[in-house]
């Protein structure tokens, strides 16, 4: 079977942002709690929105807001220095695009951060659609596997890839975990 549409996860699939994510997590926990739990605890939730992940450390909405603000500020400040393309990924994505495949990114990141990461790695122009955290139903509706549901094609860059079919393939997972 030949696949026609590919839905890519961003972090740990298209771009190596794991060190940026962990650095932002460590900084946030040290800032707000004075200690840093093991990285494995954060990596278990990779792919879910940071607000959801911080609920594992506190139920206080104000504290969660503070955690998220600290995390995002650190992430933005160190973004370009700590992310990189996985070797060969942009060539593979470009080859799919050149053969006529329809390509989208589905991520729990905010649109500005997703676009920045793709731009830094030279891949932004390769994707027809980005489905980002700020394009989806509020996080109370996020699925257990961390995948968002798009509110409308207009919120997803004004484009739609159409209904999913058997010729659609989801690409996810970072190298050190099973997909």
N, CA and C atoms as an extended XYZ file, in Angstrom:
537
Properties=species:S:1:pos:R:3:atomname:S:1:resname:S:1:resid:I:1 pbc="F F F"
N         0.844       -1.178        0.000 N   UNK     1
C         0.000        0.000        0.000 CA  UNK     1
C         0.891        1.243        0.000 C   UNK     1
N         0.540        2.207       -0.802 N   UNK     2
C         1.259        3.474       -0.856 CA  UNK     2
C         0.506        4.493       -0.019 C   UNK     2
N         1.206        5.112        0.904 N   UNK     3
C         0.585        6.145        1.735 CA  UNK     3
C         0.585        7.470        0.986 C   UNK     3
N        -0.504        8.220        1.161 N   UNK     4
C        -0.667        9.511        0.487 CA  UNK     4
C        -0.534       10.686        1.436 C   UNK     4
N        -0.857       10.466        2.714 N   UNK     5
C        -0.855       11.531        3.709 CA  UNK     5
C        -0.036       11.079        4.907 C   UNK     5
N         0.798       11.978        5.408 N   UNK     6
C         1.641       11.678        6.562 CA  UNK     6
C         1.421       12.739        7.626 C   UNK     6
N         1.116       12.297        8.853 N   UNK     7
C         0.931       13.179       10.000 CA  UNK     7
C         2.114       12.963       10.925 C   UNK     7
N         2.934       13.998       11.083 N   UNK     8
C         4.155       13.892       11.876 CA  UNK     8
C         3.993       14.554       13.234 C   UNK     8
N         4.520       13.895       14.256 N   UNK     9
C         4.730       14.542       15.536 CA  UNK     9
C         5.945       15.452       15.335 C   UNK     9
N         6.111       16.448       16.192 N   UNK    10
C         7.210       17.392       16.015 CA  UNK    10
C         8.409       17.032       16.887 C   UNK    10
N         8.252       17.201       18.196 N   UNK    11
C         9.370       16.999       19.121 CA  UNK    11
C         9.749       15.527       19.201 C   UNK    11
N        11.014       15.256       18.941 N   UNK    12
C        11.495       13.895       19.023 CA  UNK    12
C        11.205       13.070       17.781 C   UNK    12
N        10.592       13.683       16.787 N   UNK    13
C        10.317       12.980       15.526 CA  UNK    13
C        10.947       13.751       14.374 C   UNK    13
N        10.514       14.982       14.181 N   UNK    14
C        11.087       15.831       13.130 CA  UNK    14
C        12.298       16.601       13.632 C   UNK    14
N        12.204       17.101       14.857 N   UNK    15
C        13.321       17.868       15.415 CA  UNK    15
C        13.737       17.277       16.754 C   UNK    15
N        15.021       17.305       16.998 N   UNK    16
C        15.566       16.838       18.267 CA  UNK    16
C        15.524       18.001       19.244 C   UNK    16
N        14.470       18.027       20.023 N   UNK    17
C        14.272       19.098       21.005 CA  UNK    17
C        14.271       18.541       22.426 C   UNK    17
N        14.680       17.303       22.572 N   UNK    18
C        14.610       16.655       23.875 CA  UNK    18
C        15.460       17.400       24.912 C   UNK    18
N        16.668       17.824       24.551 N   UNK    19
C        17.497       18.553       25.526 CA  UNK    19
C        16.857       19.889       25.892 C   UNK    19
N        16.233       20.573       24.943 N   UNK    20
C        15.529       21.824       25.235 CA  UNK    20
C        14.365       21.569       26.193 C   UNK    20
N        13.603       20.537       25.930 N   UNK    21
C        12.463       20.197       26.787 CA  UNK    21
C        12.941       19.877       28.196 C   UNK    21
N        13.962       19.046       28.304 N   UNK    22
C        14.478       18.679       29.626 CA  UNK    22
C        15.107       19.870       30.345 C   UNK    22
N        15.821       20.704       29.624 N   UNK    23
C        16.421       21.890       30.221 CA  UNK    23
C        15.337       22.823       30.775 C   UNK    23
N        14.261       22.986       30.022 N   UNK    24
C        13.158       23.852       30.456 CA  UNK    24
C        12.460       23.259       31.676 C   UNK    24
N        12.271       21.964       31.677 N   UNK    25
C        11.666       21.259       32.808 CA  UNK    25
C        12.538       21.399       34.063 C   UNK    25
N        13.831       21.116       33.918 N   UNK    26
C        14.742       21.202       35.079 CA  UNK    26
C        14.766       22.613       35.656 C   UNK    26
N        14.857       23.604       34.763 N   UNK    27
C        14.882       24.998       35.206 CA  UNK    27
C        13.596       25.353       35.956 C   UNK    27
N        12.466       24.924       35.431 N   UNK    28
C        11.179       25.222       36.065 CA  UNK    28
C        11.079       24.578       37.442 C   UNK    28
N        11.450       23.326       37.541 N   UNK    29
C        11.343       22.630       38.827 CA  UNK    29
C        12.314       23.217       39.853 C   UNK    29
N        13.525       23.554       39.420 N   UNK    30
C        14.486       24.157       40.349 CA  UNK    30
C        13.989       25.523       40.803 C   UNK    30
N        13.426       26.301       39.883 N   UNK    31
C        12.933       27.636       40.208 CA  UNK    31
C        11.778       27.578       41.206 C   UNK    31
N        10.855       26.662       40.996 N   UNK    32
C         9.634       26.646       41.806 CA  UNK    32
C         9.654       25.665       42.966 C   UNK    32
N        10.492       24.638       42.880 N   UNK    33
C        10.495       23.625       43.939 CA  UNK    33
C        11.846       23.451       44.619 C   UNK    33
N        12.900       24.007       44.029 N   UNK    34
C        14.223       23.905       44.648 CA  UNK    34
C        14.913       22.576       44.427 C   UNK    34
N        14.298       21.673       43.687 N   UNK    35
C        14.920       20.394       43.341 CA  UNK    35
C        14.324       19.920       42.012 C   UNK    35
N        15.001       18.961       41.413 N   UNK    36
C        14.581       18.477       40.097 CA  UNK    36
C        14.321       16.973       40.175 C   UNK    36
N        13.085       16.555       39.953 N   UNK    37
C        12.804       15.118       39.884 CA  UNK    37
C        13.534       14.492       38.694 C   UNK    37
N        13.618       13.187       38.645 N   UNK    38
C        14.319       12.522       37.528 CA  UNK    38
C        13.715       12.886       36.162 C   UNK    38
N        14.585       12.987       35.164 N   UNK    39
C        14.135       13.292       33.803 CA  UNK    39
C        13.094       12.291       33.312 C   UNK    39
N        13.250       11.035       33.713 N   UNK    40
C        12.322        9.991       33.249 CA  UNK    40
C        10.875       10.323       33.590 C   UNK    40
N        10.663       11.000       34.683 N   UNK    41
C         9.303       11.385       35.082 CA  UNK    41
C         8.687       12.323       34.050 C   UNK    41
N         9.466       13.282       33.567 N   UNK    42
C         8.976       14.220       32.552 CA  UNK    42
C         8.844       13.537       31.191 C   UNK    42
N         9.802       12.700       30.859 N   UNK    43
C         9.791       12.040       29.552 CA  UNK    43
C         8.609       11.090       29.386 C   UNK    43
N         8.093       10.560       30.495 N   UNK    44
C         6.915        9.693       30.408 CA  UNK    44
C         5.736       10.422       29.781 C   UNK    44
N         5.651       11.723       29.989 N   UNK    45
C         4.530       12.500       29.466 CA  UNK    45
C         4.850       13.255       28.195 C   UNK    45
N         5.993       12.988       27.595 N   UNK    46
C         6.381       13.702       26.377 CA  UNK    46
C         5.272       13.596       25.340 C   UNK    46
N         4.888       14.751       24.800 N   UNK    47
C         3.821       14.786       23.814 CA  UNK    47
C         2.512       15.314       24.371 C   UNK    47
N         2.403       15.367       25.683 N   UNK    48
C         1.213       15.969       26.272 CA  UNK    48
C         1.524       17.428       26.577 C   UNK    48
N         0.526       18.280       26.614 N   UNK    49
C         0.774       19.701       26.883 CA  UNK    49
C         1.456       19.911       28.249 C   UNK    49
N         2.336       20.918       28.317 N   UNK    50
C         3.067       21.156       29.566 CA  UNK    50
C         2.114       21.431       30.726 C   UNK    50
N         1.024       22.112       30.468 N   UNK    51
C         0.046       22.405       31.532 CA  UNK    51
C        -0.485       21.092       32.134 C   UNK    51
N        -0.742       20.119       31.293 N   UNK    52
C        -1.215       18.816       31.761 CA  UNK    52
C        -0.119       18.125       32.553 C   UNK    52
N         1.113       18.180       32.064 N   UNK    53
C         2.212       17.530       32.778 CA  UNK    53
C         2.448       18.148       34.149 C   UNK    53
N         2.342       19.465       34.244 N   UNK    54
C         2.577       20.103       35.547 CA  UNK    54
C         1.489       19.778       36.563 C   UNK    54
N         0.345       19.314       36.112 N   UNK    55
C        -0.708       18.875       37.039 CA  UNK    55
C        -0.246       17.688       37.864 C   UNK    55
N         0.776       16.988       37.390 N   UNK    56
C         1.333       15.885       38.167 CA  UNK    56
C         2.137       16.349       39.374 C   UNK    56
N         2.418       17.657       39.453 N   UNK    57
C         3.208       18.205       40.551 CA  UNK    57
C         2.397       19.094       41.479 C   UNK    57
N         1.257       19.594       41.007 N   UNK    58
C         0.423       20.466       41.835 CA  UNK    58
C        -0.994       20.526       41.273 C   UNK    58
N        -1.952       20.742       42.156 N   UNK    59
C        -3.348       20.936       41.739 CA  UNK    59
C        -3.715       22.414       41.720 C   UNK    59
N        -2.814       23.268       42.181 N   UNK    60
C        -3.085       24.705       42.295 CA  UNK    60
C        -2.978       25.370       40.921 C   UNK    60
N        -4.095       25.889       40.383 N   UNK    61
C        -4.068       26.510       39.051 CA  UNK    61
C        -3.090       27.684       38.934 C   UNK    61
N        -2.948       28.463       39.996 N   UNK    62
C        -2.005       29.586       39.958 CA  UNK    62
C        -0.563       29.092       39.879 C   UNK    62
N        -0.275       28.033       40.608 N   UNK    63
C         1.079       27.472       40.572 CA  UNK    63
C         1.347       26.854       39.193 C   UNK    63
N         0.364       26.193       38.622 N   UNK    64
C         0.523       25.635       37.276 CA  UNK    64
C         0.795       26.760       36.282 C   UNK    64
N         0.059       27.863       36.387 N   UNK    65
C         0.300       29.011       35.506 CA  UNK    65
C         1.733       29.517       35.647 C   UNK    65
N         2.218       29.584       36.882 N   UNK    66
C         3.594       30.047       37.120 CA  UNK    66
C         4.605       29.061       36.527 C   UNK    66
N         4.375       27.764       36.717 N   UNK    67
C         5.254       26.745       36.137 CA  UNK    67
C         5.307       26.905       34.615 C   UNK    67
N         4.132       27.031       33.991 N   UNK    68
C         4.060       27.130       32.530 CA  UNK    68
C         4.780       28.386       32.038 C   UNK    68
N         4.585       29.500       32.727 N   UNK    69
C         5.244       30.750       32.325 CA  UNK    69
C         6.762       30.613       32.408 C   UNK    69
N         7.267       30.016       33.472 N   UNK    70
C         8.705       29.816       33.637 CA  UNK    70
C         9.243       28.873       32.557 C   UNK    70
N         8.530       27.778       32.337 N   UNK    71
C         8.932       26.795       31.330 CA  UNK    71
C         9.025       27.444       29.951 C   UNK    71
N         7.986       28.165       29.569 N   UNK    72
C         7.952       28.757       28.229 CA  UNK    72
C         9.008       29.851       28.065 C   UNK    72
N         9.228       30.657       29.096 N   UNK    73
C        10.249       31.712       29.010 CA  UNK    73
C        11.637       31.089       28.806 C   UNK    73
N        11.948       30.067       29.583 N   UNK    74
C        13.240       29.388       29.447 CA  UNK    74
C        13.340       28.726       28.072 C   UNK    74
N        12.278       28.078       27.644 N   UNK    75
C        12.251       27.394       26.361 CA  UNK    75
C        12.502       28.374       25.215 C   UNK    75
N        11.843       29.507       25.242 N   UNK    76
C        12.029       30.512       24.186 CA  UNK    76
C        13.450       31.078       24.187 C   UNK    76
N        13.988       31.309       25.363 N   UNK    77
C        15.319       31.902       25.492 CA  UNK    77
C        16.414       30.980       24.941 C   UNK    77
N        16.231       29.670       25.074 N   UNK    78
C        17.284       28.714       24.702 CA  UNK    78
C        16.946       27.878       23.461 C   UNK    78
N        15.806       28.144       22.861 N   UNK    79
C        15.277       27.340       21.763 CA  UNK    79
C        16.280       27.096       20.636 C   UNK    79
N        16.731       28.151       19.992 N   UNK    80
C        17.545       28.004       18.785 CA  UNK    80
C        18.886       27.321       19.058 C   UNK    80
N        19.402       27.481       20.262 N   UNK    81
C        20.685       26.875       20.621 CA  UNK    81
C        20.570       25.375       20.915 C   UNK    81
N        19.395       24.942       21.408 N   UNK    82
C        19.275       23.562       21.884 CA  UNK    82
C        18.503       22.610       20.966 C   UNK    82
N        17.937       23.103       19.875 N   UNK    83
C        17.253       22.161       18.983 CA  UNK    83
C        18.123       21.886       17.762 C   UNK    83
N        17.851       20.756       17.126 N   UNK    84
C        18.546       20.411       15.887 CA  UNK    84
C        17.695       19.413       15.129 C   UNK    84
N        17.989       19.320       13.864 N   UNK    85
C        17.326       18.333       13.013 CA  UNK    85
C        17.972       16.975       13.252 C   UNK    85
N        17.161       15.935       13.253 N   UNK    86
C        17.736       14.594       13.235 CA  UNK    86
C        18.364       14.384       11.855 C   UNK    86
N        19.519       13.749       11.788 N   UNK    87
C        20.170       13.549       10.489 CA  UNK    87
C        19.245       12.848        9.484 C   UNK    87
N        19.140       13.437        8.303 N   UNK    88
C        18.383       12.841        7.222 CA  UNK    88
C        16.886       13.092        7.223 C   UNK    88
N        16.360       13.682        8.285 N   UNK    89
C        14.911       13.859        8.376 CA  UNK    89
C        14.390       14.830        7.318 C   UNK    89
N        15.011       15.991        7.164 N   UNK    90
C        14.488       16.949        6.184 CA  UNK    90
C        14.582       16.389        4.761 C   UNK    90
N        15.619       15.616        4.468 N   UNK    91
C        15.727       15.000        3.143 CA  UNK    91
C        14.586       14.002        2.921 C   UNK    91
N        14.270       13.213        3.941 N   UNK    92
C        13.183       12.231        3.820 CA  UNK    92
C        11.831       12.924        3.662 C   UNK    92
N        11.599       13.973        4.444 N   UNK    93
C        10.337       14.718        4.341 CA  UNK    93
C        10.240       15.390        2.973 C   UNK    93
N        11.327       15.971        2.525 N   UNK    94
C        11.352       16.617        1.205 CA  UNK    94
C        11.046       15.602        0.102 C   UNK    94
N        11.591       14.400        0.209 N   UNK    95
C        11.340       13.353       -0.792 CA  UNK    95
C         9.855       12.968       -0.811 C   UNK    95
N         9.240       12.876        0.357 N   UNK    96
C         7.800       12.589        0.415 CA  UNK    96
C         7.009       13.697       -0.271 C   UNK    96
N         7.375       14.921        0.025 N   UNK    97
C         6.686       16.075       -0.564 CA  UNK    97
C         6.846       16.084       -2.088 C   UNK    97
N         8.052       15.811       -2.563 N   UNK    98
C         8.316       15.816       -4.004 CA  UNK    98
C         7.557       14.720       -4.746 C   UNK    98
N         7.255       13.633       -4.049 N   UNK    99
C         6.481       12.574       -4.711 CA  UNK    99
C         4.971       12.826       -4.621 C   UNK    99
N         4.593       13.974       -4.024 N   UNK   100
C         3.187       14.376       -3.992 CA  UNK   100
C         2.442       14.033       -2.728 C   UNK   100
N         3.126       13.549       -1.704 N   UNK   101
C         2.454       13.231       -0.442 CA  UNK   101
C         1.968       14.513        0.221 C   UNK   101
N         0.882       14.401        0.962 N   UNK   102
C         0.348       15.520        1.738 CA  UNK   102
C         0.918       15.382        3.147 C   UNK   102
N         1.454       16.474        3.680 N   UNK   103
C         2.188       16.426        4.939 CA  UNK   103
C         1.614       17.395        5.957 C   UNK   103
N         1.521       16.930        7.201 N   UNK   104
C         1.037       17.772        8.292 CA  UNK   104
C         1.842       17.467        9.550 C   UNK   104
N         1.883       18.447       10.445 N   UNK   105
C         2.474       18.278       11.768 CA  UNK   105
C         1.335       18.373       12.771 C   UNK   105
N         1.300       17.430       13.712 N   UNK   106
C         0.328       17.444       14.800 CA  UNK   106
C         1.140       17.456       16.091 C   UNK   106
N         1.018       18.547       16.862 N   UNK   107
C         1.881       18.723       18.026 CA  UNK   107
C         1.146       19.358       19.197 C   UNK   107
N         1.627       19.092       20.384 N   UNK   108
C         1.067       19.726       21.581 CA  UNK   108
C         1.744       21.069       21.861 C   UNK   108
N         2.625       21.502       20.992 N   UNK   109
C         3.270       22.819       21.122 CA  UNK   109
C         2.343       23.912       20.621 C   UNK   109
N         2.572       25.125       21.095 N   UNK   110
C         1.870       26.277       20.551 CA  UNK   110
C         2.386       26.542       19.141 C   UNK   110
N         1.547       27.135       18.302 N   UNK   111
C         1.876       27.357       16.892 CA  UNK   111
C         3.191       28.126       16.711 C   UNK   111
N         3.386       29.209       17.447 N   UNK   112
C         4.602       30.014       17.265 CA  UNK   112
C         5.853       29.178       17.521 C   UNK   112
N         5.832       28.348       18.553 N   UNK   113
C         6.992       27.511       18.873 CA  UNK   113
C         7.190       26.418       17.825 C   UNK   113
N         6.102       25.829       17.350 N   UNK   114
C         6.202       24.784       16.324 CA  UNK   114
C         6.775       25.368       15.032 C   UNK   114
N         6.257       26.518       14.628 N   UNK   115
C         6.764       27.159       13.408 CA  UNK   115
C         8.236       27.534       13.557 C   UNK   115
N         8.599       28.028       14.732 N   UNK   116
C         9.995       28.408       14.966 CA  UNK   116
C        10.921       27.202       14.842 C   UNK   116
N        10.530       26.079       15.447 N   UNK   117
C        11.352       24.870       15.370 CA  UNK   117
C        11.499       24.361       13.953 C   UNK   117
N        10.388       24.328       13.219 N   UNK   118
C        10.441       23.876       11.828 CA  UNK   118
C        11.266       24.825       10.969 C   UNK   118
N        11.128       26.120       11.229 N   UNK   119
C        11.912       27.119       10.481 CA  UNK   119
C        13.409       26.943       10.760 C   UNK   119
N        13.770       26.799       12.027 N   UNK   120
C        15.184       26.636       12.398 CA  UNK   120
C        15.810       25.410       11.728 C   UNK   120
N        15.004       24.387       11.513 N   UNK   121
C        15.508       23.151       10.891 CA  UNK   121
C        15.237       23.103        9.389 C   UNK   121
N        14.749       24.221        8.822 N   UNK   122
C        14.557       24.313        7.384 CA  UNK   122
C        13.425       23.472        6.820 C   UNK   122
N        12.399       23.194        7.639 N   UNK   123
C        11.326       22.322        7.168 CA  UNK   123
C         9.940       22.963        7.157 C   UNK   123
N         9.805       24.176        7.615 N   UNK   124
C         8.480       24.785        7.726 CA  UNK   124
C         7.723       24.757        6.398 C   UNK   124
N         8.395       25.077        5.317 N   UNK   125
C         7.756       25.161        3.999 CA  UNK   125
C         7.284       23.814        3.447 C   UNK   125
N         7.685       22.718        4.065 N   UNK   126
C         7.343       21.393        3.553 CA  UNK   126
C         5.961       20.895        3.980 C   UNK   126
N         5.343       21.565        4.951 N   UNK   127
C         4.093       21.074        5.518 CA  UNK   127
C         2.907       21.938        5.113 C   UNK   127
N         1.838       21.275        4.669 N   UNK   128
C         0.606       21.969        4.288 CA  UNK   128
C        -0.164       22.458        5.501 C   UNK   128
N        -0.178       21.651        6.544 N   UNK   129
C        -1.022       21.926        7.708 CA  UNK   129
C        -0.222       21.701        8.983 C   UNK   129
N        -0.398       22.603        9.939 N   UNK   130
C         0.113       22.412       11.298 CA  UNK   130
C        -1.094       22.404       12.220 C   UNK   130
N        -1.219       21.379       13.044 N   UNK   131
C        -2.256       21.326       14.070 CA  UNK   131
C        -1.523       21.452       15.399 C   UNK   131
N        -1.721       22.594       16.060 N   UNK   132
C        -0.961       22.927       17.268 CA  UNK   132
C        -1.895       23.063       18.468 C   UNK   132
N        -1.293       23.192       19.646 N   UNK   133
C        -2.084       23.263       20.874 CA  UNK   133
C        -3.083       24.401       20.851 C   UNK   133
N        -2.736       25.527       20.239 N   UNK   134
C        -3.666       26.646       20.222 CA  UNK   134
C        -4.698       26.533       19.104 C   UNK   134
N        -4.709       25.411       18.385 N   UNK   135
C        -5.708       25.134       17.353 CA  UNK   135
C        -6.756       24.135       17.825 C   UNK   135
N        -6.629       23.650       19.031 N   UNK   136
C        -7.439       22.504       19.447 CA  UNK   136
C        -8.406       22.839       20.559 C   UNK   136
N        -9.294       21.901       20.782 N   UNK   137
C       -10.254       21.983       21.880 CA  UNK   137
C        -9.465       22.074       23.179 C   UNK   137
N        -9.958       22.792       24.192 N   UNK   138
C        -9.210       22.934       25.445 CA  UNK   138
C        -8.677       21.609       25.985 C   UNK   138
N        -7.593       21.708       26.714 N   UNK   139
C        -6.844       20.527       27.146 CA  UNK   139
C        -7.653       19.513       27.944 C   UNK   139
N        -8.802       19.883       28.474 N   UNK   140
C        -9.612       18.899       29.189 CA  UNK   140
C       -10.115       17.831       28.234 C   UNK   140
N       -10.070       18.094       26.952 N   UNK   141
C       -10.570       17.149       25.947 CA  UNK   141
C        -9.427       16.404       25.270 C   UNK   141
N        -8.182       16.698       25.620 N   UNK   142
C        -7.055       16.010       24.974 CA  UNK   142
C        -7.180       14.521       25.240 C   UNK   142
N        -6.868       13.743       24.248 N   UNK   143
C        -6.945       12.297       24.365 CA  UNK   143
C        -5.807       11.781       25.225 C   UNK   143
N        -5.980       10.599       25.752 N   UNK   144
C        -4.981        9.984       26.629 CA  UNK   144
C        -3.620        9.883       25.947 C   UNK   144
N        -3.601        9.646       24.628 N   UNK   145
C        -2.334        9.496       23.926 CA  UNK   145
C        -1.714       10.834       23.549 C   UNK   145
N        -2.321       11.958       23.993 N   UNK   146
C        -1.743       13.273       23.768 CA  UNK   146
C        -2.074       13.894       22.428 C   UNK   146
N        -2.855       13.210       21.588 N   UNK   147
C        -3.181       13.758       20.278 CA  UNK   147
C        -4.351       14.726       20.391 C   UNK   147
N        -4.211       15.905       19.786 N   UNK   148
C        -5.298       16.882       19.830 CA  UNK   148
C        -6.326       16.641       18.735 C   UNK   148
N        -7.504       17.215       18.939 N   UNK   149
C        -8.547       17.187       17.916 CA  UNK   149
C        -8.734       18.616       17.421 C   UNK   149
N        -8.652       18.830       16.130 N   UNK   150
C        -8.706       20.177       15.567 CA  UNK   150
C       -10.100       20.763       15.688 C   UNK   150
N       -10.189       22.040       16.113 N   UNK   151
C       -11.480       22.736       16.183 CA  UNK   151
C       -12.090       22.884       14.806 C   UNK   151
N       -11.299       23.336       13.851 N   UNK   152
C       -11.806       23.539       12.495 CA  UNK   152
C       -10.631       23.710       11.554 C   UNK   152
N       -10.826       23.395       10.280 N   UNK   153
C        -9.730       23.590        9.321 CA  UNK   153
C        -9.282       25.049        9.253 C   UNK   153
N       -10.180       25.986        9.484 N   UNK   154
C        -9.807       27.401        9.427 CA  UNK   154
C        -8.767       27.730       10.504 C   UNK   154
N        -8.833       27.099       11.668 N   UNK   155
C        -7.874       27.357       12.736 CA  UNK   155
C        -6.555       26.641       12.490 C   UNK   155
N        -6.528       25.713       11.572 N   UNK   156
C        -5.315       24.953       11.278 CA  UNK   156
C        -4.659       25.496       10.026 C   UNK   156
N        -4.409       26.772       10.005 N   UNK   157
C        -3.755       27.394        8.875 CA  UNK   157
C        -4.668       27.543        7.676 C   UNK   157
N        -5.982       27.396        7.884 N   UNK   158
C        -6.935       27.558        6.791 CA  UNK   158
C        -6.950       26.408        5.811 C   UNK   158
N        -6.309       25.301        6.164 N   UNK   159
C        -6.234       24.176        5.246 CA  UNK   159
C        -6.696       22.912        5.942 C   UNK   159
N        -7.086       21.966        5.144 N   UNK   160
C        -7.485       20.668        5.655 CA  UNK   160
C        -6.897       19.605        4.736 C   UNK   160
N        -6.503       18.509        5.310 N   UNK   161
C        -6.013       17.393        4.513 CA  UNK   161
C        -7.151       16.446        4.155 C   UNK   161
N        -8.362       16.774        4.578 N   UNK   162
C        -9.502       15.912        4.313 CA  UNK   162
C        -9.611       14.823        5.360 C   UNK   162
N       -10.611       13.960        5.201 N   UNK   163
C       -10.812       12.905        6.200 CA  UNK   163
C        -9.687       11.879        6.162 C   UNK   163
N        -9.372       11.294        7.321 N   UNK   164
C        -8.327       10.276        7.344 CA  UNK   164
C        -8.760        9.067        6.515 C   UNK   164
N        -7.786        8.387        5.972 N   UNK   165
C        -8.076        7.193        5.191 CA  UNK   165
C        -7.051        6.126        5.533 C   UNK   165
N        -7.222        4.982        4.919 N   UNK   166
C        -6.253        3.898        5.121 CA  UNK   166
C        -4.907        4.257        4.511 C   UNK   166
N        -4.855        5.281        3.723 N   UNK   167
C        -3.602        5.711        3.098 CA  UNK   167
C        -2.927        6.847        3.879 C   UNK   167
N        -3.330        6.981        5.145 N   UNK   168
C        -2.738        7.987        6.028 CA  UNK   168
C        -1.844        7.274        7.027 C   UNK   168
N        -0.675        7.818        7.243 N   UNK   169
C         0.291        7.230        8.179 CA  UNK   169
C         0.684        8.270        9.214 C   UNK   169
N         0.621        7.900       10.499 N   UNK   170
C         1.072        8.772       11.575 CA  UNK   170
C         2.505        8.393       11.930 C   UNK   170
N         3.375        9.406       11.978 N   UNK   171
C         4.781        9.191       12.285 CA  UNK   171
C         5.067        9.862       13.627 C   UNK   171
N         5.447        9.069       14.613 N   UNK   172
C         5.685        9.604       15.946 CA  UNK   172
C         6.751        8.783       16.657 C   UNK   172
N         7.309        9.365       17.695 N   UNK   173
C         8.242        8.644       18.532 CA  UNK   173
C         9.655        9.137       18.386 C   UNK   173
N        10.335        9.275       19.485 N   UNK   174
C        11.721        9.683       19.448 CA  UNK   174
C        12.588        8.466       19.633 C   UNK   174
N        13.845        8.533       19.202 N   UNK   175
C        14.692        7.347       19.077 CA  UNK   175
C        14.839        6.477       20.318 C   UNK   175
N        14.777        7.048       21.516 N   UNK   176
C        15.017        6.214       22.686 CA  UNK   176
C        13.756        5.622       23.288 C   UNK   176
N        12.610        5.733       22.599 N   UNK   177
C        11.414        5.086       23.116 CA  UNK   177
C        10.732        4.332       21.985 C   UNK   177
N         9.997        3.313       22.353 N   UNK   178
C         9.293        2.544       21.341 CA  UNK   178
C         8.144        3.360       20.793 C   UNK   178
N         7.815        3.163       19.503 N   UNK   179
C         6.707        3.874       18.879 CA  UNK   179
C         5.569        2.934       18.603 C   UNK   179
